[in-house]
Amino acid sequence: MDAEAVEASRTALAARLAGITERIGDAARAVGRSPEELTLIVVTKFHPASLVTDLAALGVRDVGENRHQEAQDKAAELADLDLRWHFIGQLQTKKARQAARYAHAIHSIDRERLVDALSGIDRTVDAFLQVNLTDDPSRGGAAPDELDRLAERVLETPSLRLRGVMAVAPLPEEEEAARAFERLRRYSERVQALAPDATAISAGMTHDFAEAIAAGATHLRIGSAITGNRPVAG
Ligand SMILES: *Cc1c(COP(=O)(O)O)cnc(C)c1O
């Protein structure tokens, strides 16, 4: 890209970020919530590190990635930027300790073996329990009836700070998302019965963040509406 094209793409990025921030505020106020309660995580997967730099210049502090190798490389390259890296993808047990070196939070804690792999690391990582809201095990996330045990396991692990629950809505249709996020709210209450401080709910993407906010989401993971379309997976 020449200098003019770079400038134009930065301007467009700033406009999309401002637009989404405004829509988040509207969605929060529409259900009597304050936008201050919400953390916006901008999902930058598949995009180059330069996009993350541009986002940081616009004031973004929380970024989300779903592939370990890519996240690790970007976090190393951008170590000066004072960003909080949120790992949001399925995480292999054998990569867990490496991810814990750069990740401020892991949103995809979905099995006890992963918790075990994260015990004994020498820093504290925020942990979200990912719940599968579908019947398809390949979608990632713990089955709802495994949640209590998983929460207890995380609570026994000093290197993990249990923040709450996370989910991806099963279908993009609005009503489906709204119903799924209401279920997620009930799972969150169950986890809070065991861990009163674990009040966070990580939910809401480009097409369903308003429904997620209505159902109590505290951490929104929004990608393409802000970054533009993702480059094809490399
Ligand atoms: C990619 C991704 C997002 C962001 O998706 P968009 O539709 O681009 O906003 C959020 N959460 C997870 C787990 C993702 O993998």
The ligand as an SDF file (V2000), in Angstrom:
LIG
                    3D

 15 15  0  0  0  0  0  0  0  0999 V2000
  -13.6250  -14.5400   15.2450 C   0  0  0  0  0  0  0  0  0  0  0  0
  -14.2540  -14.5920   16.5980 C   0  0  0  0  0  0  0  0  0  0  0  0
  -14.9790  -13.4920   17.0850 C   0  0  0  0  0  0  0  0  0  0  0  0
  -15.2460  -12.2380   16.2940 C   0  0  0  0  0  0  0  0  0  0  0  0
  -16.1000  -12.5070   15.2150 O   0  0  0  0  0  0  0  0  0  0  0  0
  -16.7390  -11.3680   14.3050 P   0  0  0  0  0  0  0  0  0  0  0  0
  -17.9660  -11.9920   13.7480 O   0  0  0  0  0  0  0  0  0  0  0  0
  -15.7320  -11.0390   13.2690 O   0  0  0  0  0  0  0  0  0  0  0  0
  -17.0520  -10.1970   15.1780 O   0  0  0  0  0  0  0  0  0  0  0  0
  -15.4860  -13.5990   18.3730 C   0  0  0  0  0  0  0  0  0  0  0  0
  -15.3170  -14.7110   19.1240 N   0  0  0  0  0  0  0  0  0  0  0  0
  -14.6340  -15.7780   18.6660 C   0  0  0  0  0  0  0  0  0  0  0  0
  -14.4860  -16.9650   19.5630 C   0  0  0  0  0  0  0  0  0  0  0  0
  -14.0850  -15.7570   17.3920 C   0  0  0  0  0  0  0  0  0  0  0  0
  -13.4080  -16.8230   16.9660 O   0  0  0  0  0  0  0  0  0  0  0  0
  1  2  1  0
  2  3  1  0
  2 14  2  0
  3  4  1  0
  3 10  2  0
  4  5  1  0
  5  6  1  0
  6  7  2  0
  6  8  1  0
  6  9  1  0
 10 11  1  0
 11 12  2  0
 12 13  1  0
 12 14  1  0
 14 15  1  0
M  END
$$$$
